[in-house]
Structures are given as structure tokens and as C-alpha cells.
């Protein structure tokens, strides 16, 4: 009986202390698809449309962190996507906008 209790206790300790392992089967979030669904109306497919006061994303100098904040909180007439998109989706769309910057 004592061996059983010790074994269960050790197993629970290992489970409790073990970190989450990344799920190799988790789907990658498609920032481009999210951008096309929510952002093209004002920014355009290439990020240059500038409709309704939207900025030209092809010349943006914002850092990734600044882009994440702006997508999350919005700015001026831009919709805040907090509550609409999850934080990983916001991160993915912000990362995608970097690909629109002219090299």
C-alpha cells in the first residue's frame, strides 16, 4: 500500500512540475488570412489603400510590438481587435504586415 501511495505521489509531482509540451499538431495561425478577412477593406491587399484614414503599411516603421498594440487597441478610426481576435491571431496578423513593407 505504501509503495502505491508513493508511486501516485511521484506521478502527480512529475505531472505538476512538467511544463506544457508544444503540440506539434496545433494549426499555425494564418496571419495573411486574418488580414484579408479584417484589414483589406481599409488597408488593401498590399497595405497601400489608405481608405478611411488607414496608414500605408508598406512604409510602416512601427516595431512588431507596436503593431501588436495598435491592432489590439486600435488607433483613431481603426477598430480595436481586442475581443475580436485572440492574442495569437493579433500577433500573426501583425507579423504578416511586416511582409508588406517595401524592401
PAVO-481741 format. One line per field, with one value per residue (C-alpha): x, y, z; residue number from 0; residue in one letter. Coordinates in pm, whole numbers, padded with zeros to 5 digits. Example, Ala and Ser with C-alpha at 12.3 -4.5 7.8 and 13.67 -1.06 7.14 Angstrom:
BEGIN
X 01230/01367
Y -00450/-00106
Z 00780/00714
k 0/1
r a/s
//
This chain:
BEGIN
X 00000/00284/00450/00120/00088/00450/00411/00096/00258/00564/00349/00144/00462/00604/00279/00254/00615/00628/00582/00341/00486/00418/00150/00314/-00032/-00160/-00253/-00037/-00237/-00258/-00190/-00244/-00592/-00682/-00551/-00757/-01069/-01047/-00797/-00813/-01123/-00917/-00555/-00596/-00439/-00094/-00134/-00136/-00508/-00525/-00907/-01086/-00761/-00575/-00196/00014/00154/00418/00613/00536/00824/00647/00814/00635/00543/00397/00199/00057/-00052/-00209/-00403/-00511/-00616/-00687/-00597/-00806/-01073/-00908/-01113/-00956/-00940/-00912/-01209/-01249/-00918/-00722/-00374/-00208/-00422/-00327/00039/00006/-00159/00100/00377/00210/00202/00581/00584/00405/00690/00887/01243
Y 00000/00238/00170/00253/00586/00679/00590/00800/01092/01081/01061/01362/01556/01485/01591/01908/02011/01922/02216/02212/02046/02222/02050/01958/01907/02255/02451/02751/03071/03226/03598/03660/03507/03713/04028/03953/03897/04203/04454/04475/04695/04990/04883/04697/04365/04523/04751/05071/05153/05415/05416/05572/05716/05383/05410/05278/04959/04926/05215/05146/05192/05050/04766/04433/04514/04849/04679/04428/04711/04905/04604/04520/04869/05038/05398/05691/05530/05185/04917/04770/04395/04309/04080/04010/03830/03622/03742/03476/03589/03952/03851/03659/03948/04193/03962/03936/04315/04316/04124/04419/04662/04769/04641
Z 00000/00087/-00249/-00421/-00237/-00307/-00675/-00713/-00527/-00753/-01064/-00954/-00873/-01218/-01385/-01174/-01238/-01604/-01841/-02128/-02430/-02760/-02962/-03290/-03435/-03347/-03657/-03739/-03732/-04079/-04037/-04407/-04398/-04093/-04264/-04574/-04365/-04140/-04278/-04659/-04659/-04535/-04593/-04923/-05018/-05048/-04745/-04955/-04993/-04712/-04702/-04401/-04264/-04272/-04289/-04576/-04425/-04697/-04541/-04174/-03934/-03630/-03443/-03413/-03052/-03159/-03435/-03187/-02956/-03243/-03373/-03018/-02908/-03242/-03319/-03439/-03663/-03662/-03491/-03175/-03235/-02867/-02805/-03177/-03236/-02987/-02884/-03105/-03401/-03338/-03323/-03650/-03837/-03701/-03821/-04161/-04201/-04184/-04513/-04676/-04605/-04912/-04908
k 0/1/2/3/4/5/6/7/8/9/10/11/12/13/14/15/16/17/18/19/20/21/22/23/24/25/26/27/28/29/30/31/32/33/34/35/36/37/38/39/40/41/42/43/44/45/46/47/48/49/50/51/52/53/54/55/56/57/58/59/60/61/62/63/64/65/66/67/68/69/70/71/72/73/74/75/76/77/78/79/80/81/82/83/84/85/86/87/88/89/90/91/92/93/94/95/96/97/98/99/100/101/102
r x/x/x/x/x/x/x/x/x/x/x/x/x/x/x/x/x/x/x/x/x/x/x/x/x/x/x/x/x/x/x/x/x/x/x/x/x/x/x/x/x/x/x/x/x/x/x/x/x/x/x/x/x/x/x/x/x/x/x/x/x/x/x/x/x/x/x/x/x/x/x/x/x/x/x/x/x/x/x/x/x/x/x/x/x/x/x/x/x/x/x/x/x/x/x/x/x/x/x/x/x/x/x
//
